[in-house]
């Protein structure tokens, strides 16, 4: 079975920080992008494949397929799991994907969202979901890169 080494919310999905910092920090040999939109977009999938080193397996799949992949006893590897947002993370949890800690890395600015850090903007629905996830005992830590100090997102929301 695939071992999830790190889960990250980042609406940019795959970019330089993922490749140069998070991948090695998580000691992963595969990246799973669980994103319905990207899984249906050949251009996004091609760009992701070009960004990922040849020795790293890449799966760009929809939410449902990601849950199935992560629960497939016949698959193996150490995965960095990336989702676009809080709702997508919650959907994976509800699909049975185990998680104890999540890195909230980047949720971009939007006019209907409030700023909580330099890289985290949330609307009321996302705040409510994060509170539910926190109540389930899931660590929700904010870091842009692995060397940053972990900050519990609940501290930012309460401030």
C-alpha positions as CSV (number, residue, x, y, z in Angstrom):
1,X,0.0,0.0,0.0
2,X,1.2,3.5,-0.7
3,X,2.4,5.3,2.4
4,X,1.5,9.0,2.6
5,X,4.6,10.8,3.9
6,X,3.2,14.3,3.7
7,X,-0.1,16.0,2.8
8,X,-0.1,19.6,1.5
9,X,-2.8,22.0,0.6
10,X,-1.4,24.2,-2.2
11,X,-3.6,25.6,-4.9
12,X,-0.5,25.9,-7.2
13,X,-0.2,22.1,-6.9
14,X,3.3,21.4,-8.4
15,X,5.9,24.2,-8.5
16,X,9.5,24.8,-7.5
17,X,9.1,24.6,-3.7
18,X,7.4,21.2,-4.1
19,X,10.3,19.8,-6.2
20,X,13.2,21.4,-4.4
21,X,12.1,21.3,-0.8
22,X,9.0,19.3,0.1
23,X,9.7,16.2,-2.0
24,X,13.1,15.5,-0.3
25,X,11.8,16.6,3.1
26,X,9.0,14.1,2.9
27,X,11.4,11.4,1.7
28,X,8.9,10.6,-1.1
29,X,9.4,8.7,-4.4
30,X,6.1,9.7,-5.7
31,X,3.8,12.7,-6.0
32,X,0.0,12.3,-6.0
33,X,-1.9,15.3,-7.2
34,X,-5.6,14.7,-6.1
35,X,-7.4,17.3,-8.2
36,X,-10.5,16.8,-10.4
37,X,-9.7,19.8,-12.6
38,X,-6.1,19.0,-13.3
39,X,-6.8,15.3,-13.9
40,X,-9.0,16.3,-16.9
41,X,-6.6,18.9,-18.3
42,X,-3.9,17.4,-20.6
43,X,-1.9,20.6,-20.6
44,X,-1.7,20.7,-16.8
45,X,-0.8,17.1,-16.6
46,X,2.0,17.5,-19.2
47,X,3.4,20.6,-17.4
48,X,3.5,18.7,-14.1
49,X,5.3,15.8,-15.8
50,X,7.9,18.1,-17.2
51,X,8.5,19.7,-13.7
52,X,8.9,16.4,-11.8
53,X,12.2,14.6,-11.9
54,X,12.3,11.3,-13.9
55,X,13.0,9.3,-10.8
56,X,9.8,10.4,-9.1
57,X,6.5,8.8,-10.0
58,X,3.6,11.2,-10.7
59,X,-0.1,10.5,-10.5
60,X,-2.5,13.3,-11.4
61,X,-5.9,11.9,-10.6
62,X,-9.3,13.0,-9.6
63,X,-10.4,13.0,-5.9
64,X,-12.2,9.6,-6.2
65,X,-9.4,8.0,-8.0
66,X,-6.9,9.3,-5.5
67,X,-8.8,7.7,-2.6
68,X,-8.9,4.4,-4.5
69,X,-5.2,4.6,-5.4
70,X,-4.2,5.3,-1.8
71,X,-6.2,2.4,-0.5
72,X,-5.0,-0.1,-3.2
73,X,-3.1,-2.9,-1.5
74,X,-1.3,-3.7,-4.7
75,X,0.4,-0.3,-5.0
76,X,3.5,0.8,-3.1
77,X,5.6,3.9,-2.6
78,X,6.1,6.9,-0.4
79,X,3.9,9.7,-1.5
80,X,3.7,13.4,-1.2
81,X,0.0,14.1,-1.5
82,X,-1.1,17.5,-2.8
83,X,-4.6,18.9,-2.9
84,X,-5.9,22.2,-4.2
85,X,-7.9,23.3,-1.2
86,X,-9.6,22.5,2.1
87,X,-12.7,21.1,0.6
88,X,-10.7,18.7,-1.5
89,X,-8.8,17.6,1.6
90,X,-12.0,17.0,3.5
91,X,-13.4,15.0,0.6
92,X,-10.4,12.7,0.7
93,X,-10.8,12.2,4.5
94,X,-14.5,11.4,4.0
95,X,-13.4,8.9,1.3
96,X,-11.3,7.0,3.9
97,X,-7.9,8.4,3.2
98,X,-6.0,8.4,6.6
99,X,-4.4,11.6,7.8
100,X,-3.0,12.9,11.0
101,X,-1.1,16.0,9.9
102,X,-1.6,18.4,7.0
103,X,0.6,21.3,5.8
104,X,-1.5,24.2,4.7
105,X,0.9,25.7,2.3
106,X,-0.8,28.1,-0.1
107,X,-4.4,29.1,-0.6
108,X,-4.5,32.1,-2.9
109,X,-6.1,35.6,-2.5
110,X,-9.6,36.1,-3.6
111,X,-12.0,39.0,-3.0
112,X,-14.3,36.9,-0.8
113,X,-11.5,35.6,1.4
114,X,-9.8,37.0,4.4
115,X,-6.0,37.0,4.8
116,X,-4.5,34.9,7.6
117,X,-0.9,34.8,6.6
118,X,1.3,35.8,3.6
119,X,0.1,32.7,1.8
120,X,-3.2,31.7,3.3
121,X,-6.6,33.3,2.4
122,X,-9.8,31.7,3.6
123,X,-13.5,32.1,3.2
124,X,-16.1,31.1,5.9
125,X,-16.7,27.6,4.5
126,X,-12.9,26.8,4.5
127,X,-12.6,28.1,8.1
128,X,-15.5,25.9,9.2
129,X,-14.0,22.9,7.5
130,X,-10.6,23.5,9.1
131,X,-12.3,23.7,12.5
132,X,-14.0,20.4,11.8
133,X,-10.7,18.8,10.7
134,X,-9.0,20.2,13.8
135,X,-11.8,18.8,16.0
136,X,-11.0,15.4,14.5
137,X,-7.5,15.6,15.8
138,X,-5.8,16.4,12.5
139,X,-2.7,18.7,12.9
140,X,-3.1,21.7,10.5
141,X,0.2,23.4,10.3
142,X,1.2,26.4,8.1
143,X,4.6,26.5,6.5
144,X,5.7,27.8,3.1
145,X,8.9,25.6,3.1
146,X,10.0,22.8,5.4
147,X,12.5,25.0,7.2
148,X,9.8,27.4,8.4
149,X,8.5,27.2,12.0
150,X,5.3,25.3,12.1
151,X,2.3,27.5,13.0
152,X,-1.0,25.9,13.9
153,X,-3.6,27.4,11.6
154,X,-6.1,27.5,14.5
155,X,-3.9,30.1,16.1
156,X,-4.2,32.3,13.0
157,X,-7.9,31.8,12.7
158,X,-8.5,32.8,16.3
159,X,-6.3,35.9,16.1
